[in-house]
């Protein structure tokens, strides 16, 4: 089942689109906090975004660019401001299509189906993970935090992945080493300590200080 995220500040329009798409079997969420659209995007982890152009605080162009920094998920703009320049600007910022308001719901569904088919005909993209505003993209091997981004090694990515997948829980050193063993690399207790030290320094470089906590006698967890 595909999940769709609607970024539309007109609650009536958002609810109408939501109900119609749900009747077609899609899982649909609507953004409520327009100051933190990127955080909601990461938490909901949609396979498609319907993005209005005129929004509170920041417009759709801004959020399209922010989403493109961490994901290649398809984005369809919805806007009554359907001038050619707006369409060109939307496409240049990474949008996949532009639908002018008012639109027929069946046309919207047809466009949604078409872009999902084109995007995911060869398999679903890797899930994006979020914790405390930090966004981990396993597909690109990058971690983003407040506009800053760092590339991760394969071991660093696997360490963060298992921690992100267990929010609020301490993960044992043995469990992390088993995750790293999937890489066919020899990982012992000392090697894990070295990897963890390097990873923490890398996170501090983008402002994530004390993001990984050590639980003495247990393992590690995210702050």
N, C-alpha and C positions, 0 to 999 in steps of 0.2 A: 504494500500500500504506500503510495507516494504522499509525503507531507508537504503542504504548501503554506507559506507564510505570507499573510496580507499586511502590507504597511500602508494603511489608509486611515487618515484622521477623521473622515466622515463616517461616524459609527453606523449610520443607516446603510450606506453603500457597502461598507465592510461586512456587515451582517448579511446583506442580501447575497453578496458574492460567496460568503462562507457557506450559507445554507445551500446554495445552488451547487457548489463544488462538492459539498458533502453528499448531496443526492446522487452524484456520479461516483461515489466511493472513495473520494480523496479525504485525507486527514488534514484539517485546516485549522490554523491558529491565526489570531489577529494581534498585532503589536499594540500594547497598551502604553508603554513608556517611550515616548518619541525622543527622549534625551539619550536613550541607551539602546538604539535599534540594533547595533552590532552585537551587543551582549545578548539580546533576545534572539537574534539570528543564531548565535552559537549555541544557546541553550536548546532551542527548538530543533536545530539541525535539519532544515527543510531541504527538499530536493528541487524546489522552485520558489521564487519570490515574486509576488505581485506588488509593485512599488509605485505609489503615487508620486507625482512630481512636486506638488505644493504641500509641504508638511510643516508642522511647528518646529521652531529652532533651526533645523537644517533641512535643506530641500532634498529631493530624491537623487539629484546628481551626486551630492555629497555622500549619501549612504550607499549608492551604487559603487562609488570609488572605494569606500571603506570595505565593503563586502568583497570586492575584487582583490583586495590585498591579501585575503585569507582563503578565498574560495572561487571556484569557477562554476558554481551553481547557476543555472539559467535565471535571468531576471527579465520580467516583462513590465514595462512602464505602463501605468494607467494615468491618463491626464486629459483634462478639458483644454489645456494649452497645447493644442496639436499643431502649432506652427512648424514648418520644415526645420527651422533652426533648432527647436527643442528636440525634434526627432534625431537630427544629426548629432547634437550634443549627447543625447542619451546613448546612442550607438557608440560614439567615440569613448564613452566612459565605461563601456563593457556590457551594455544592455543587449538582450537577444531579440527583443521586439518592442514595439510601441503601439498601444491600443488607445485610440481616441475616445473620450467620453462625449456623449453617451454611447454605450455599445450594447449590442445584443448579447445576452448571456450565452446563447448557443455558439456565437462566434468566439467569445472568450474561451469557452470549453474546448472548441476546436483548436484554437491556438495553443492552449495549455497542453492538450494531448499531443500536438505536433512537436512542440519543443521538448517535451519529456521523452517522446519516442526517439527524436534525434540525439538527445543527450545521453540516454541510458540504454540504448539498444545493445551496447556491448557490456552491460553490467553496471551496478550501482557504485557511485563514488564512495570513497572512504568517509566514515562519519567524522565530523568535527567535534571536539570535546572542549568543554568550557569549565573553568573553576575560578571563582573570585575575579572575573573579568579577564583572566588569561585564557587565550584561545590556542588550542593545539590542533594542528592540521596534519594527521598522519599521512595523507596523500602527498603533501609537499615536503613533509619533514621539517615544518617550521612552527615556532611558538611566537605568538603576538601578544603584546601588552601595551595598552595606551598608545597605539600608533607606532611602537617600536617592534622590530621583528628580529629573530635570530634563527639561523639554520642549525639543525641538530644532527649529530652523528647517529648512526643506526642504533648504537647502544643507548645514547641519550634519549632518543625517541622512544625506545622500548621501556626505559625506566619511567619516563613521564606518562606513557600510555597506561601502564598498570596502576600508577598512582591516581591519574585522572579517572580511571574506571572504578576506583574505590574511594570516592569522596567521604571524608569523615572517618575513615578507617586507617589503621596502621597496617602496612603491608610488610610482611617479614622479609628479611634479607634472603632467606632461602627461596621464597616465591619470586623475588626479583631476579635472583641468579638463574632460576629455571626459565624465566622469560627471556633472559639474555642468551641462554643455551640454545634457544630456537634459532639463533644466528649462526650456530655451528662454530662458535668461538669458545675457547676455553676461558671460563670465568670462575675465579675462586674468590674467597672472601676479601683478599687484599685488592684484587682487580676491581671489585665492586666499589670499594672505598675510594679508589683513585677516580673511577668514573663519576661517582657521586660528587666528589670535590670539584672536578672540572665542570660538571653540569651546574652546580651551585654558582660558580664564578661566572659562567655564561649567563645565567639568569640575572645575577646582580648587574651585569653589563647593560641590561635593558630596564633596570629599575625594580626587578623582582627580588627584593632582599628578604631572607628568611621565608622563602616560599615553600621549601621542603624542610620539614621538621624531623628531627631524630627522636624516636621514642625509645629510650634506653631499655635494652633487653627485649625489645619487640621488633622494631624495624623503622620504617619511614612512612610519613604521611604528608599531605599537602596542608598548608596553613589555612 
